[in-house]
Amino acid sequence: MIDRRTLLAAALAGTALPAARPVRAAGSDTLRIGYQKNGILVVAKQQGAIEAKLKPLGVGVSWVEFSFGPPLLEAISLGAIDLGQTGDAPPIFAQAAGSPITYVAAQEAAGSGAAILVQRDSPIRSLADLKGKRVAFAKASSAHNLTIAALEKAGLTYRDIEPVTLAPADAAAAFARGSVDAWTIWDPYFAIAEMQPTTRVLALATDIAKPNNFFLAHRSLAAERGPVLDAALDALSGVARWCEANRGEVAALLSKGTGVPLPATRRAVDRTDYVIGPMSPSAVAEQQRVADRFHALSLIPRPIKIADALRTPVAQNG
């Protein structure tokens, strides 16, 4: 029988950051896309949807897998890839560090595929019980923001816990052996851990904060190869619509493309909202609140304006 640690390590081993390469010129014949082990990009990769859309433009596609958002955005910053998707926190940290990223699309309120987990027999029964506890999450990831938002909801501060910043696979191992008291994580890591009989969900992301995801690109892609970017986003919109209507097939494609067991993948798929759209005023405002939260805690070195990193200005209400 495969134990949980072995399963998590085998299914979720991360990919090393690709070697940096110069940003390609406007006439490049390849769009380099970074993806993670869940979501629309994996389905698009399995279907060849972006490849089909870009073929008339004479552009091919290459794919690079990442275990979570911050290294993916670092790769964009270094010019190693052109486009990718992450949760809310990674682009904030990247923008604060001066990364040449731009928001090109949003997946707003992307479902309930993130949570704070504890062991089933843990004495932690509420968010308030996290006080003084070791809480694992990936630094600069959406789980980082979710942890802070959960503490705020419970009337606690970031100083009330002992943060343990670990990449997802390392956090999975630490959680399995009881080295941390709680783990904030997203799908498919969440789904795999949740299916273990010793795991209990303390709180879902949807009960704490709005879980927006974003598509980010290198500024040079948006500025110099706009038609290529637009064609890729159009393909992804079509994939998103297909995903909404064909969840069983989505799960099969994701499982095949990532190696994550089908039951866990199906659980993740069932709680995901596959909708892609432009950056709306509400998405920008929510992202600005997240950025302000990180700056108030001195977790980013300077205040930032999300509007400065938008590909297209967003009309404000009022």
N, C-alpha and C positions, 0 to 999 in steps of 0.2 A: 504493500500500500504506500502511495506517495504521500509524505507528510506535507503540511502547509508550507513550510519554509522552502522545501524542494520545489514544490509547485510554483510558488511565487517567483523564486529565483529563475526557474527555467522559462516561465512564461513572460516574465517582465524584465529580463536583463536589458539594460540600456545600451545605446549605441554611442560610441565615443564621438566627440566633436570632430567633424571633418576638418582636414587641413585647410587653412585659409588660402583663398585664391583671389586674385584681383577681381574687382567688380567688372563684369563683362560689358562690352560696348553695346550701343543701341541695336546693332545688327546681329546680336547673338542668335544662334540657331537652337539654343536650348533654354528651357525654363527649369530652374532647379528649385524643387519644392521640399520643404521639411515637414515631416508629419510625425504624429505620435500613435500610440497603440489603440486609438479609438477615434470615432468620428467620421465626418463626411469625407475628409481627404483620403482615408483608407479605402472607403467604398469607391471613390473616384479612381484611385489607383488600380483597384481590382477590375473595375469596369473599362479602364482605358478612356474615360470620358474626356479628360483634358487633352490627352493625346489626339483624340479624334477631332476635337474643336480646333486645336492648333495646327493640325496637319496642313490645312489649306494655306496657312501663313508661313509654311516652311519651317516650323519650329517644333523641336522634339521636347521631351520631358525627362528629367532625371529626378530620382527620389532618394531622400536621405532620412532615416528614422532617428528619432530622439526620444529619450525616456521622459522628458518633461520640457516645459516652456523656456526657462532661462537659457540653457545651452542652444536651443533652437534660435532664439533671438540673437545670441552672441554670434552664431554662424551667419545670420543676416548682416549683422554689423560688420563682420569681417569680410563680407563679400563672398562667402562660401556657398550660400544659397540665396534665392531671390524672394521666396514667398513661403509663408507658413501660418499655422493657427495656434493660438495659445489662449489661456484664461486671462483674467483681468489684471493680475499683478505683474507678470513678466514685462509687458510693454512699458509699464510705469517705471520700473527699475531701469529698463533699457534707455528710455527717454531721459531719465535723470542723469544717466551716465554719458549722455551725448550721442547715443546710437542713431544712425541715419535711417530710422524706421518710419513708416507711415501706416496709419490705419486705413484699410481699403474696403472692409466689410465687417458686419457684425452678425453674431448668432446670439440674439438677445434671449435672456431667461431660458438658457439652453437645457432645461430639465432639472432633475433632482439627482444627478449623478455625482454627487460629492457629499461627504459626511464626516463627522467626528466619530471615531470608533473606540470602543473600550473592550476589555475582556468580559465575557458574560458574567463572571463571578466578581467583577470589580465593584468596590464600594461606591464608585462614581455613578450617581444616579441623575444628576442635573448638571447643567453648564456651570453653575456656581460651585459645584464640587471639584472643578478643575483647579481651584486655588491651591497653590503649592505643589502641583503635580507636574510631571515631565510629559510634555506634549510634543510629539514628533510631527514635522511637516517639512516640505521642501522650501528652502529659502527663496524668496522672490517669486513664489508660485501662487496660484489662486488659493491653495491651501493655507498659505501664509495669511492672506487677507481674510479667509473664512475663519481662521483661528482668532484673529484680532476682533472681527465682528462678533463672534460668539462670546468673547470675553466682555465686550461692551454690552451686549444684550443681557449678560448675567450681572452687570454692575461691577465687573472686575477690570483690571488694567493688564497690560502686557507684562508688567513687573510682577504680577501675581502668580505667574506660572514660570516653569523652567523650560524655555524653548529648546528643543532638540532638533536642529536643522539637518535633515538627511534626505538624500535622493530617494525616490519611491522604493526601489528595490531594497536599499539599505534600511529604510524605515519599516518595510514589511518584515524583514528579518528581526529587527529590534522589537517590533510589536509582538511577533510570534514567540520570542523567547522571554517576553515580559520585562524588557529593559526600559520600556517607556510605559506610561500610564494610559496614554491616549494617542490616537493617530488621526490626523486630518488628511483626507485623501480623496481622490476622484477616481472615476471609472477609467479603465477596467480594473485597476488595482482594488478599488472599493468593492466591486462586485465579487472578485475572487475571495477577498478576505471575508466579506459578508456571508458567503456560503459556508464558511467554516462554523461548526457548532459551538465553538468557544468564543465567537465574536458577537458583540452586541452594538447596535447603532445607538449612539447617545443623542445625536441630532443630525438632521438632514440639512443640507445647504439651503433648501427652499424655506426652511423654518428660521433661517438666520439672515441671509443676504441674497440679493439678486445675482444669480450665477451667469453673467454674460461672458461669452467667448468672442474672440476677434481674429480676423485675418490681417496679417501684417506683411508688408513688403519693404524691400530696400527702396529708398527714395529714387534711385536711378531707374528702377523698373517702372515706377509710376510716371516718372518724368520723361523717360526716353523710349519706353516700350509700352506705352499706354494701350494700344490695340491688343497686344499679347496678354497683358494683365486683364483687360476687359473680357477677352475671350475665355480666359481661364475662370474668371468669376462667373461668367454666364454658364459655363459648363457645370460649375459647382452648384449654382442655383437649381439647375435641372436635376442634378444628383440629389439635392436636398428634397425636392418635391417627390422624387421617386422613393427616397428613404421613408418619407412620411406614410406612403401608401403600401410599402412592401417590407415591413419590419422583419418578418421571418427570413426573407432573402438577405436583408441587410446583416442580420446576425450571422448567417452562414458565410457571407463574404468577409466580414470583419474577422471571424474566427479563423478562416482560411488565411487571411492576409497577415494576421498578427501572431497566431499560435496560441491565443488565449482560448481556453476551453469554451465550447459552444454554450453550455448552460449559463456561465458567467457572462458571456457576451450578450446572450439574449436578455438577461436581466438589465444590463447596461443600455441596450438598445430600447427596451420598453419604456425607460424613463428619460429618454432624450428627445428634445424638440428639435427637429431638423428643419430649421428655417433660417435662411440667409438673407440679409438685407443691407441697405446702406447704413452708415453711421447716423442714427437718429439723435435729435436733441436729448431724449431721455437717456440714451446709451452714453452720450458724451458727458451728461451731467452726473450720471452714476459713476462713470470712470473717474471724473474729477474728484468726486467724494472719496473714492478709494485712494487716489493720489494724495489728497490732502491728509487722509488718515495716516499714510506712511510717513509723510513729511512731519506731521505733528509728533510722531514717535521717533523722529531723527533716524528713520530706517532708509531714507533716501537723502542725498546730500544737499538737495536744493529743491525749492518749490518748482513745480512744472505746470504748464497749461496744456491740457489734452488737445485743445483746439489747435495748438501749434504743430501737432503731429498728424493732422487729418489730411488725407489726400484731397478731399473736396470740402470746403467750408460748409458748416451746417447752419441753416437758418435757425435762429433762436426764437422761442415763443415770446409774444408780447409786442 
